[in-house]
Amino acid sequence: MGLRVDLNADVGESFGPWRMGDDASILDVVTSANVACGFHAGDPSVMDATVARAAERGVAVGAHPGYLDLRGFGRRVLAVPPDELAADVLYQLGALAAIARARGVRLTHVKPHGALYNQCAVEPTIARAVARAVAGFGDGLALVGLATSACARDAAREHGLVFAGEAFADRRYEGDGTLAARAGKDAVIHDPPAAAAQALRIVRDGRVTARDGSIVTVRAETVCVHGDTPGAAAIAREVRRVLEEAGVAVRALGP
């Protein structure tokens, strides 16, 4: 059986008159969409329009819940008790699921956003709270998390969830397998060929070169291109082109 990978993007992150990313273009390329659920970005109208665009293109739809932090775009760590966090995540899943259902779409996965995602990768209590919410929602949703994180993977397993390990085409890695902090000047890869080369090496070889030159093992079922990265659509197109030319089947998560 040949190589296969999902290509995803975080989308639906506009809010009212504030526009973020080029969702229409990136949804022409990716196979899965992680739709913001209104806490870190997005609003009901944006959520609805994004689900509709994804459905028109046959793109799988997943929820992209985050901390209640519109001002900080969900990239600030908030001190939220586990039970409250689980309820917040469940609330966001319910909101997007209702909009998706009205559009005849079933959610396929959940990928936490920003600070919540990064905490799930290293904080067992946070990872378990998110996994508990996803399991409580039911409907067979997969939990997407950092492929190099045993913490996120273990939380998914403890709650009976399918875990989809995620790697990044447009982010640099540290030697311990975590993502380089965005504050660093070279944390984000803006060059499409460089992003595509990193994605191909991850998918084909299961490796990525960290910022310190070390080699990190990465086994991923899905590769992300951030929708808010400048030039995201061009990056996604190049990533998909290079993967497919190398014989990799680019398809959504699932059987």
GIUR-V273560 format. One line per field, one symbol per residue. ss: DSSP state (a for helix, b for strand, c for the rest). psi: psi as a letter, one per 30 degrees, with the letter a starting at -180 (. if undefined). burial: 1 if it has 9 or more other ideal C-beta (glycine too) atoms within 8 Angstrom, else 0. Layout:
BEGIN
ss=???
psi=???
burial=???
END
This chain:
BEGIN
ss=cccbbbbbbbbcccbccbccccaaaacccccbbbbbcccccccaaaaaaaaaaaaacccbbbbbcccccccccccccccccaaaaaaaaaaaaaaaaaaaaaccccccbbbccaaaaaaaaacaaaaaaaaaaaaaaccccbbbbbcccaaaaaaaaaccccbbbbbbccbcbcccccbccccccccbcccaaaaaaaaaaaaaacbbbcccccbbbccccbbbcccccccaaaaaaaaaaaaaacccbbccccc
psi=klkklkjlkjlggljbfkkklieeefffelfkkjkkgfefllleeeeeeeeeeeeeggkkklkilaliieeghggkkkikkeeeeeeeeeeeeeeeeeeeefggkkkflkjlkbeeeeefffjeeeeeeeeeeeeeeaggkkjklkfgjfeeeeeeefgglkkjkklkegklllfgflkkkffkfgfkjfjeeeeeeeeeeeeefhlkklfgflkkkjjkfkkkjkffkkgeeeeeeeeeeeeefggkkjllla.
burial=001011111111111000011010011011111111111111100111111111100011111111101101111000000100111111011111101110101011111111111111101001111111111010001111111110111111101010111111111111101111000100111001001111111111001111100001010111111110100110111111111101010101100
END
